[in-house]
Amino acid sequence: MTDEIRKNLFDIRESIYSIETYLGEKRDFNIYIKNKMLRRAIEREFEIIGEAMNRIDKLDSSVEISSKFQIIGMRNRVIHSYDKVDDEIVWGTIIRHLPVLKTEVETLLK
């Protein structure tokens, strides 16, 4: 694995940790939906995750991340269709897919 790929994996891991920190222990969709600053901060972290994933894929498409194309697609939606971001989809991604991504990234970094 190249240093550049490792750097992007570190960026993904850092953004995941940031999202976890922003949400705290109490993961509550109602709090998320009512807090515009929280939503925007998390969307920004997803932009970073998606861009880092895109860079990794361009450097080495054989890097195994189960949902890399969905991650890149989410980044594109957040950036290019910001007015159509679905908060429920973002929340579902946080709850269902972020833990899997975190595990995969941590495994690759070992």
C-alpha positions as CSV (number, residue, x, y, z in Angstrom):
1,M,0.0,0.0,0.0
2,T,1.4,3.4,-1.0
3,D,1.8,6.3,1.4
4,E,-0.8,8.3,-0.5
5,I,-3.4,5.5,-0.1
6,R,-2.6,5.3,3.6
7,K,-3.0,9.1,3.9
8,N,-6.4,8.9,2.3
9,L,-7.4,6.0,4.6
10,F,-6.3,8.1,7.6
11,D,-8.5,11.0,6.3
12,I,-11.5,8.7,6.1
13,R,-10.9,7.4,9.6
14,E,-10.5,10.9,10.9
15,S,-13.8,12.0,9.3
16,I,-15.6,8.9,10.7
17,Y,-14.2,9.8,14.2
18,S,-15.4,13.4,13.7
19,I,-18.9,12.3,12.8
20,E,-19.0,10.1,15.9
21,T,-17.8,13.0,18.0
22,Y,-20.3,15.4,16.6
23,L,-23.2,13.0,17.4
24,G,-21.9,12.0,20.8
25,E,-23.2,9.0,22.7
26,K,-26.8,9.8,22.2
27,R,-27.6,9.2,18.5
28,D,-30.9,10.8,18.0
29,F,-32.4,11.6,14.5
30,N,-34.6,14.3,16.0
31,I,-31.6,16.2,17.3
32,Y,-29.8,15.7,14.0
33,I,-32.7,17.0,11.9
34,K,-33.2,20.1,14.1
35,N,-29.6,21.1,14.1
36,K,-28.5,22.6,10.8
37,M,-24.9,23.2,11.8
38,L,-24.6,19.5,12.9
39,R,-26.1,18.3,9.6
40,R,-23.8,20.5,7.5
41,A,-20.8,19.4,9.5
42,I,-21.6,15.8,8.9
43,E,-22.3,16.4,5.3
44,R,-18.8,18.0,5.0
45,E,-17.2,14.9,6.6
46,F,-19.0,12.7,4.0
47,E,-17.6,15.0,1.3
48,I,-14.1,14.3,2.7
49,I,-14.8,10.6,3.0
50,G,-16.1,10.4,-0.6
51,E,-13.2,12.4,-2.1
52,A,-10.6,10.3,-0.2
53,M,-12.3,7.1,-1.4
54,N,-12.3,8.5,-5.0
55,R,-8.6,9.2,-4.8
56,I,-7.9,5.7,-3.4
57,D,-9.9,4.1,-6.2
58,K,-8.0,6.1,-8.8
59,L,-4.6,5.1,-7.3
60,D,-5.5,1.4,-6.8
61,S,-9.0,0.1,-7.7
62,S,-8.2,-3.3,-6.0
63,V,-8.4,-1.7,-2.5
64,E,-11.2,-3.6,-0.9
65,I,-13.9,-1.3,0.5
66,S,-17.4,-2.9,0.2
67,S,-19.3,0.2,-0.5
68,K,-16.8,2.4,-2.2
69,F,-18.9,3.3,-5.2
70,Q,-21.9,4.2,-3.0
71,I,-19.5,6.4,-0.9
72,I,-18.3,8.2,-3.9
73,G,-21.8,8.6,-5.2
74,M,-22.9,10.1,-1.8
75,R,-20.1,12.6,-2.0
76,N,-21.2,13.6,-5.5
77,R,-24.8,14.1,-4.4
78,V,-23.8,16.2,-1.3
79,I,-21.6,18.4,-3.4
80,H,-23.5,18.7,-6.7
81,S,-27.1,18.3,-5.5
82,Y,-26.8,19.9,-2.0
83,D,-30.4,21.1,-2.2
84,K,-31.7,17.6,-2.6
85,V,-29.7,15.9,0.2
86,D,-32.1,13.5,2.0
87,D,-31.5,13.7,5.8
88,E,-33.0,10.3,6.3
89,I,-30.5,8.7,3.8
90,V,-27.6,10.5,5.5
91,W,-28.8,9.3,8.9
92,G,-29.3,5.7,7.6
93,T,-25.7,5.8,6.2
94,I,-24.5,7.0,9.6
95,I,-26.3,4.2,11.5
96,R,-25.9,1.3,9.0
97,H,-22.9,1.9,6.8
98,L,-20.4,4.0,8.8
99,P,-19.6,1.3,11.3
100,V,-18.8,-1.2,8.5
101,L,-16.6,1.4,6.7
102,K,-14.8,2.2,10.0
103,T,-14.0,-1.5,10.5
104,E,-12.8,-1.9,6.9
105,V,-10.6,1.2,7.0
106,E,-9.1,0.2,10.4
107,T,-8.3,-3.3,9.0
108,L,-6.6,-1.9,5.9
109,L,-4.5,0.4,8.1
110,K,-3.2,-2.5,10.2
